[in-house]
Amino acid sequence: MKSLSCFLAGGLTLVIAANSHAQVQQIIPQQGGGFGFNIVIGNGGPVENKTEKNKSKIAGTWETKKVAKGLPENAKWEFKKDGSVILSTPLKVDLNRGAKQGEKSPFPDKIPVATGTYKVEGDTLSINLKMVENGKVVAHKTMITKLTDKEMQTKDEKGKVNEFTKK
């Protein structure tokens, strides 16, 4: 984002390209009938840029690394580009009993427990889930405190921190 200060007087006109995003921050009257102003020029507002950047980084599969009390441990969160999300947790029964040692079980290691939608606005991640088992709808809003290509950290309204790694 660039900042530009200008002074116009005597019928001068400032032209800004139509595809640029400009915001006048301050208009200052000047002696002699002109005026000065500050303009911020960028590729969209800071929240808009942050939203798009965070949306693209969140899309994918994340596994819980550290979770706050009450959230499933060893869970898998699959955030799809279309705004849908699937929460899967480890199976609670030992399905490997019939498998020979060293063989992988034919059953999945995690099963979906909730499906829903998510929305990113700046650093806010809003998730609406419908539990598979009982149909209960859960809404959760959290603040993204760290987001890289491989790590994500969130903090909810109660200060609970969750950490995730991208698969």
Phi, psi and omega per residue, in radians:
M1 nan 2.382 -3.109
K2 -2.026 2.586 3.093
S3 -1.962 2.482 -3.083
L4 -2.392 2.206 3.056
S5 -1.853 2.387 -3.066
C6 -2.342 2.747 2.995
F7 -2.307 2.176 3.131
L8 -2.097 2.409 3.083
A9 -2.693 2.738 3.018
G10 1.086 0.683 3.028
G11 1.426 0.199 3.077
L12 -1.265 2.573 -3.132
T13 -2.180 2.380 3.064
L14 -1.747 2.215 -3.139
V15 -1.959 2.287 3.098
I16 -2.047 2.330 -3.103
A17 -0.939 2.492 -3.056
A18 -1.106 -0.505 -3.100
N19 -1.562 0.024 3.086
S20 -1.587 2.723 3.111
H21 -1.839 2.029 -3.100
A22 -2.184 2.549 3.123
Q23 -2.392 2.164 3.082
V24 -1.376 2.110 -3.099
Q25 -1.647 -0.559 -3.038
Q26 -2.704 2.301 3.062
I27 -1.968 2.252 -3.060
I28 -2.150 1.953 3.086
P29 -1.079 2.472 -3.131
Q30 -2.055 2.724 3.061
Q31 -1.147 2.533 3.116
G32 1.572 0.151 3.029
G33 1.627 -0.125 3.107
G34 -1.548 -3.063 3.048
F35 -2.628 2.730 3.093
G36 -2.054 2.740 3.098
F37 -2.739 2.772 3.067
N38 -1.858 2.353 3.126
I39 -2.158 2.401 3.019
V40 -1.880 2.189 -3.120
I41 -2.016 2.287 3.130
G42 -2.776 -3.031 3.121
N43 -1.720 1.073 -3.084
G44 1.712 2.904 3.128
G45 -1.252 2.888 -3.112
P46 -1.056 -0.673 -3.130
V47 -1.196 -0.716 3.133
E48 -1.064 -0.816 3.126
N49 -1.094 -0.774 -3.130
K50 -1.101 -0.707 3.140
T51 -1.060 -0.882 -3.120
E52 -1.108 -0.725 3.135
K53 -1.102 -0.810 -3.130
N54 -1.180 -0.671 3.104
K55 -1.016 -0.805 -3.095
S56 -1.199 -0.587 3.137
K57 -1.334 -0.564 -3.104
I58 -1.276 -0.586 -3.120
A59 -0.963 2.203 -3.134
G60 2.393 -2.958 -3.095
T61 -1.861 2.229 -3.115
W62 -2.115 2.449 3.045
E63 -1.968 2.507 -3.138
T64 -1.230 2.374 3.111
K65 -1.852 -0.790 3.112
K66 -2.504 2.228 -3.116
V67 -2.207 2.635 3.066
A68 -1.271 2.733 3.129
K69 -0.997 2.356 3.124
G70 1.779 -0.298 3.093
L71 -1.749 2.630 -3.088
P72 -1.179 2.343 3.077
E73 -1.417 2.721 3.122
N74 0.929 0.582 -3.136
A75 -1.493 2.785 3.087
K76 -2.086 2.219 3.109
W77 -1.952 2.103 3.112
E78 -1.918 1.828 3.120
F79 -1.662 2.011 -3.113
K80 -1.641 2.715 -3.104
K81 -1.091 -0.415 -3.125
D82 -1.418 0.043 3.112
G83 1.631 0.071 3.092
S84 -1.624 2.745 -3.127
V85 -2.453 2.511 3.069
I86 -2.198 2.231 3.072
L87 -1.837 2.152 3.117
S88 -2.125 2.539 3.106
T89 -2.230 2.839 3.124
P90 -1.083 2.601 3.053
L91 -1.169 2.540 -3.102
K92 -1.657 -0.053 3.113
V93 -1.978 2.701 -3.140
D94 -1.528 1.715 3.138
L95 -1.518 -0.023 -3.130
N96 -1.551 0.015 -3.075
R97 -0.993 -0.661 -3.088
G98 -1.499 -0.171 -3.110
A99 -1.419 2.543 3.086
K100 -1.274 2.702 -3.131
Q101 -1.010 2.325 -3.136
G102 1.549 -0.234 3.101
E103 -1.538 2.534 3.086
K104 -1.550 2.453 3.117
S105 -1.125 2.533 3.087
P106 -1.304 -0.137 -3.120
F107 -1.568 2.637 3.115
P108 -1.167 2.631 3.128
D109 -1.450 -0.280 3.107
K110 -2.374 2.518 3.119
I111 -2.133 2.557 3.113
P112 -1.120 2.301 3.086
V113 -2.007 -0.287 3.128
A114 -2.739 2.587 3.043
T115 -2.313 2.744 3.137
G116 3.072 -2.605 -3.107
T117 -2.293 2.795 3.049
Y118 -2.397 2.760 3.126
K119 -2.485 2.409 3.106
V120 -1.991 2.221 3.042
E121 -2.328 1.817 -3.073
G122 1.105 -2.102 3.114
D123 -1.723 0.172 -3.124
T124 -1.750 2.254 3.082
L125 -1.975 2.041 3.113
S126 -1.909 2.247 -3.106
I127 -2.197 2.298 3.031
N128 -2.078 2.052 -3.089
L129 -2.066 2.533 3.000
K130 -1.992 2.104 -3.095
M131 -1.222 2.325 -3.120
V132 -1.146 -0.731 -3.030
E133 -1.134 -0.801 -3.021
N134 -2.206 0.006 3.112
G135 1.343 0.044 -3.140
K136 -1.121 2.392 3.130
V137 -1.749 2.272 -3.134
V138 -2.135 2.236 3.077
A139 -1.905 2.325 -3.105
H140 -2.393 2.297 3.095
K141 -2.130 2.320 -3.099
T142 -2.500 2.771 -3.141
M143 -1.758 2.270 3.078
I144 -1.393 2.016 -3.129
T145 -1.742 -0.354 3.094
K146 -2.655 2.326 3.108
L147 -2.618 1.987 3.040
T148 -2.129 -3.036 3.110
D149 -1.178 -0.355 -3.063
K150 -2.145 -0.270 -3.078
E151 -2.320 2.516 3.053
M152 -2.422 2.427 3.066
Q153 -2.287 2.357 3.128
T154 -2.229 2.764 3.119
K155 -2.420 2.169 -3.107
D156 -1.513 -3.113 -3.073
E157 -1.104 -0.396 3.132
K158 -1.611 0.048 3.119
G159 1.522 0.123 3.138
K160 -1.339 2.309 -3.072
V161 -1.840 2.370 3.050
N162 -2.170 2.480 3.122
E163 -2.175 2.475 -3.094
F164 -2.345 2.650 2.996
T165 -2.123 2.491 -3.111
K166 -1.492 2.370 3.094
K167 -1.439 nan nan
